[in-house]
């Protein structure tokens, strides 16, 4: 699921933001953005974990996090 054009700028910040939070170099992240029918903007693998990232302009939880709860 690709982000609408107005969210593309936020999606492009995913690698730098997550690398900073995890204290790893951006080149240590494996990023997938072509996810087919998955309702997320990216899946990022780092430090032996996978992070599903969904960009939302709203303060409420998106469909991915709502299903995980």
ROVOBA-653742 format. One record per residue (C-alpha): residue in one letter; residue number from 1; y, z, x. Coordinates in steps of 0.02 Angstrom, whole numbers, plus 32768, in hexadecimal, padded with zeros to 4 digits. Layout:
BEGIN
REC   aa     i   north     up   east
REC    a   NUM       Y      Z      X
...
This chain:
BEGIN
REC   aa     i   north     up   east
REC    x     1    8000   8000   8000
REC    x     2    80A0   7FC9   8053
REC    x     3    8142   8026   803F
REC    x     4    81D1   7FD4   7FDE
REC    x     5    8258   7F8A   804E
REC    x     6    82CC   8020   803A
REC    x     7    8241   8092   807B
REC    x     8    8214   8024   8111
REC    x     9    8291   807F   817F
REC    x    10    823E   8125   8157
REC    x    11    8190   80DE   8176
REC    x    12    81C9   809E   8220
REC    x    13    81F4   8151   8250
REC    x    14    8142   8191   8233
REC    x    15    8105   817C   82E8
REC    x    16    8198   81D3   833B
REC    x    17    819D   825E   82BA
REC    x    18    80E4   8285   82BE
REC    x    19    80DD   8278   837D
REC    x    20    816B   82F6   8387
REC    x    21    8117   836E   830D
REC    x    22    8072   8364   836B
REC    x    23    80C3   8367   8417
REC    x    24    8069   82C9   8450
REC    x    25    80A6   8222   8490
REC    x    26    80B7   8198   840D
REC    x    27    8039   812E   846C
REC    x    28    7FB6   81B4   844B
REC    x    29    7FC0   8191   8390
REC    x    30    7F52   8111   833B
REC    x    31    7FB0   80D0   82A4
REC    x    32    7F6E   806A   8213
REC    x    33    7FE6   8023   8194
REC    x    34    7F7A   7F9B   8145
REC    x    35    7F17   800B   80D0
REC    x    36    7EE3   7F99   8041
REC    x    37    7ED5   7FFD   7FA1
REC    x    38    7EF9   80A8   7FF0
REC    x    39    7F97   80F5   7FA5
REC    x    40    7FE8   8126   8049
REC    x    41    8062   80DA   80C3
REC    x    42    8000   8100   8162
REC    x    43    7F68   8156   81A8
REC    x    44    7F88   819F   8254
REC    x    45    7F00   81DF   82C7
REC    x    46    7F2C   825B   8350
REC    x    47    7EDF   82F1   83A4
REC    x    48    7E38   82D0   834F
REC    x    49    7E85   82D9   82A1
REC    x    50    7EBE   825B   821F
REC    x    51    7F64   826C   81C6
REC    x    52    7F86   820F   8124
REC    x    53    8040   81EC   8118
REC    x    54    8099   81C2   8077
REC    x    55    8153   81A3   8075
REC    x    56    81AB   81DB   7FD7
REC    x    57    8261   81E0   7FA7
REC    x    58    823A   826A   7F29
REC    x    59    8224   8321   7F53
REC    x    60    8183   832B   7EEE
REC    x    61    80D5   830A   7F31
REC    x    62    809C   8256   7F2F
REC    x    63    7FF6   8215   7EEC
REC    x    64    7F97   8230   7F90
REC    x    65    7FCA   82E6   7FA6
REC    x    66    7FB5   8309   7EEC
REC    x    67    7F00   82CE   7EF4
REC    x    68    7EDF   8339   7F8E
REC    x    69    7F1D   83D8   7F3A
